[in-house]
Amino acid sequence: MFQQFISVVIFALSVQCNGNLVPGIKIGLSNAGMQYALSVAVPIIENDAKDVSVPDIHGSAGTPVGSVDYDITSIKAQSASIGTSSLSATTTGIDL
């Protein structure tokens, strides 16, 4: 659902307007709407973050004691959680 919303926004922003019209999009969101979006987005982000794997890192670094070779491998997130979060509209934009 969130991916469909992003696709619609990207499409709307990419449409070319002719004449005196200024291309763009105007969206109005209430605080209740933003809280709903947050309640939907946080579980999706937490679920997707569990499947993230970090690529292996190999290298060497010079230290005052000499050179150190390092290999960092098989890093995978087992769980992810987002603490308290909030969104609210202000006169100048969105407050996170």
MODELLER restraints for C-alpha pairs under 7 A, 6 or more apart:
rsr = mdl.restraints
at = mdl.atoms
rsr.add(forms.Gaussian(group=physical.xy_distance, feature=features.Distance(at['CA:12:A'], at['CA:25:A']), mean=6.83, stdev=0.5))
rsr.add(forms.Gaussian(group=physical.xy_distance, feature=features.Distance(at['CA:13:A'], at['CA:23:A']), mean=6.98, stdev=0.5))
rsr.add(forms.Gaussian(group=physical.xy_distance, feature=features.Distance(at['CA:13:A'], at['CA:24:A']), mean=5.48, stdev=0.5))
rsr.add(forms.Gaussian(group=physical.xy_distance, feature=features.Distance(at['CA:13:A'], at['CA:25:A']), mean=6.67, stdev=0.5))
rsr.add(forms.Gaussian(group=physical.xy_distance, feature=features.Distance(at['CA:16:A'], at['CA:23:A']), mean=6.56, stdev=0.5))
rsr.add(forms.Gaussian(group=physical.xy_distance, feature=features.Distance(at['CA:17:A'], at['CA:23:A']), mean=5.69, stdev=0.5))
rsr.add(forms.Gaussian(group=physical.xy_distance, feature=features.Distance(at['CA:31:A'], at['CA:88:A']), mean=5.39, stdev=0.5))
rsr.add(forms.Gaussian(group=physical.xy_distance, feature=features.Distance(at['CA:31:A'], at['CA:89:A']), mean=6.08, stdev=0.5))
rsr.add(forms.Gaussian(group=physical.xy_distance, feature=features.Distance(at['CA:34:A'], at['CA:87:A']), mean=6.10, stdev=0.5))
rsr.add(forms.Gaussian(group=physical.xy_distance, feature=features.Distance(at['CA:34:A'], at['CA:88:A']), mean=6.91, stdev=0.5))
rsr.add(forms.Gaussian(group=physical.xy_distance, feature=features.Distance(at['CA:35:A'], at['CA:86:A']), mean=6.96, stdev=0.5))
rsr.add(forms.Gaussian(group=physical.xy_distance, feature=features.Distance(at['CA:35:A'], at['CA:87:A']), mean=6.24, stdev=0.5))
rsr.add(forms.Gaussian(group=physical.xy_distance, feature=features.Distance(at['CA:46:A'], at['CA:80:A']), mean=5.32, stdev=0.5))
rsr.add(forms.Gaussian(group=physical.xy_distance, feature=features.Distance(at['CA:46:A'], at['CA:81:A']), mean=5.66, stdev=0.5))
rsr.add(forms.Gaussian(group=physical.xy_distance, feature=features.Distance(at['CA:46:A'], at['CA:82:A']), mean=7.00, stdev=0.5))
rsr.add(forms.Gaussian(group=physical.xy_distance, feature=features.Distance(at['CA:49:A'], at['CA:80:A']), mean=6.08, stdev=0.5))
rsr.add(forms.Gaussian(group=physical.xy_distance, feature=features.Distance(at['CA:50:A'], at['CA:77:A']), mean=5.33, stdev=0.5))
rsr.add(forms.Gaussian(group=physical.xy_distance, feature=features.Distance(at['CA:50:A'], at['CA:78:A']), mean=5.58, stdev=0.5))
rsr.add(forms.Gaussian(group=physical.xy_distance, feature=features.Distance(at['CA:50:A'], at['CA:79:A']), mean=5.07, stdev=0.5))
rsr.add(forms.Gaussian(group=physical.xy_distance, feature=features.Distance(at['CA:50:A'], at['CA:80:A']), mean=5.99, stdev=0.5))
rsr.add(forms.Gaussian(group=physical.xy_distance, feature=features.Distance(at['CA:51:A'], at['CA:77:A']), mean=6.67, stdev=0.5))
rsr.add(forms.Gaussian(group=physical.xy_distance, feature=features.Distance(at['CA:52:A'], at['CA:76:A']), mean=6.23, stdev=0.5))
rsr.add(forms.Gaussian(group=physical.xy_distance, feature=features.Distance(at['CA:52:A'], at['CA:77:A']), mean=5.98, stdev=0.5))
rsr.add(forms.Gaussian(group=physical.xy_distance, feature=features.Distance(at['CA:53:A'], at['CA:75:A']), mean=6.06, stdev=0.5))
rsr.add(forms.Gaussian(group=physical.xy_distance, feature=features.Distance(at['CA:53:A'], at['CA:76:A']), mean=4.56, stdev=0.5))
rsr.add(forms.Gaussian(group=physical.xy_distance, feature=features.Distance(at['CA:53:A'], at['CA:77:A']), mean=6.61, stdev=0.5))
rsr.add(forms.Gaussian(group=physical.xy_distance, feature=features.Distance(at['CA:54:A'], at['CA:75:A']), mean=5.45, stdev=0.5))
rsr.add(forms.Gaussian(group=physical.xy_distance, feature=features.Distance(at['CA:54:A'], at['CA:76:A']), mean=6.27, stdev=0.5))
rsr.add(forms.Gaussian(group=physical.xy_distance, feature=features.Distance(at['CA:56:A'], at['CA:72:A']), mean=5.70, stdev=0.5))
rsr.add(forms.Gaussian(group=physical.xy_distance, feature=features.Distance(at['CA:56:A'], at['CA:73:A']), mean=4.55, stdev=0.5))
rsr.add(forms.Gaussian(group=physical.xy_distance, feature=features.Distance(at['CA:56:A'], at['CA:74:A']), mean=6.58, stdev=0.5))
rsr.add(forms.Gaussian(group=physical.xy_distance, feature=features.Distance(at['CA:57:A'], at['CA:71:A']), mean=5.88, stdev=0.5))
rsr.add(forms.Gaussian(group=physical.xy_distance, feature=features.Distance(at['CA:57:A'], at['CA:72:A']), mean=5.03, stdev=0.5))
rsr.add(forms.Gaussian(group=physical.xy_distance, feature=features.Distance(at['CA:57:A'], at['CA:73:A']), mean=6.46, stdev=0.5))
rsr.add(forms.Gaussian(group=physical.xy_distance, feature=features.Distance(at['CA:58:A'], at['CA:70:A']), mean=5.69, stdev=0.5))
rsr.add(forms.Gaussian(group=physical.xy_distance, feature=features.Distance(at['CA:58:A'], at['CA:71:A']), mean=4.49, stdev=0.5))
rsr.add(forms.Gaussian(group=physical.xy_distance, feature=features.Distance(at['CA:58:A'], at['CA:72:A']), mean=6.27, stdev=0.5))
rsr.add(forms.Gaussian(group=physical.xy_distance, feature=features.Distance(at['CA:59:A'], at['CA:69:A']), mean=5.80, stdev=0.5))
rsr.add(forms.Gaussian(group=physical.xy_distance, feature=features.Distance(at['CA:59:A'], at['CA:70:A']), mean=5.47, stdev=0.5))
rsr.add(forms.Gaussian(group=physical.xy_distance, feature=features.Distance(at['CA:59:A'], at['CA:71:A']), mean=6.71, stdev=0.5))
rsr.add(forms.Gaussian(group=physical.xy_distance, feature=features.Distance(at['CA:60:A'], at['CA:67:A']), mean=6.69, stdev=0.5))
rsr.add(forms.Gaussian(group=physical.xy_distance, feature=features.Distance(at['CA:60:A'], at['CA:68:A']), mean=5.34, stdev=0.5))
rsr.add(forms.Gaussian(group=physical.xy_distance, feature=features.Distance(at['CA:60:A'], at['CA:69:A']), mean=4.11, stdev=0.5))
rsr.add(forms.Gaussian(group=physical.xy_distance, feature=features.Distance(at['CA:60:A'], at['CA:70:A']), mean=5.82, stdev=0.5))
rsr.add(forms.Gaussian(group=physical.xy_distance, feature=features.Distance(at['CA:61:A'], at['CA:67:A']), mean=5.67, stdev=0.5))
rsr.add(forms.Gaussian(group=physical.xy_distance, feature=features.Distance(at['CA:61:A'], at['CA:68:A']), mean=5.25, stdev=0.5))
rsr.add(forms.Gaussian(group=physical.xy_distance, feature=features.Distance(at['CA:61:A'], at['CA:69:A']), mean=6.51, stdev=0.5))
rsr.add(forms.Gaussian(group=physical.xy_distance, feature=features.Distance(at['CA:62:A'], at['CA:68:A']), mean=6.25, stdev=0.5))
rsr.add(forms.Gaussian(group=physical.xy_distance, feature=features.Distance(at['CA:86:A'], at['CA:96:A']), mean=5.85, stdev=0.5))
rsr.add(forms.Gaussian(group=physical.xy_distance, feature=features.Distance(at['CA:87:A'], at['CA:94:A']), mean=6.78, stdev=0.5))
rsr.add(forms.Gaussian(group=physical.xy_distance, feature=features.Distance(at['CA:87:A'], at['CA:95:A']), mean=5.74, stdev=0.5))
rsr.add(forms.Gaussian(group=physical.xy_distance, feature=features.Distance(at['CA:87:A'], at['CA:96:A']), mean=4.88, stdev=0.5))
rsr.add(forms.Gaussian(group=physical.xy_distance, feature=features.Distance(at['CA:88:A'], at['CA:94:A']), mean=5.74, stdev=0.5))
rsr.add(forms.Gaussian(group=physical.xy_distance, feature=features.Distance(at['CA:88:A'], at['CA:95:A']), mean=5.24, stdev=0.5))
rsr.add(forms.Gaussian(group=physical.xy_distance, feature=features.Distance(at['CA:88:A'], at['CA:96:A']), mean=6.80, stdev=0.5))
rsr.add(forms.Gaussian(group=physical.xy_distance, feature=features.Distance(at['CA:89:A'], at['CA:95:A']), mean=6.12, stdev=0.5))
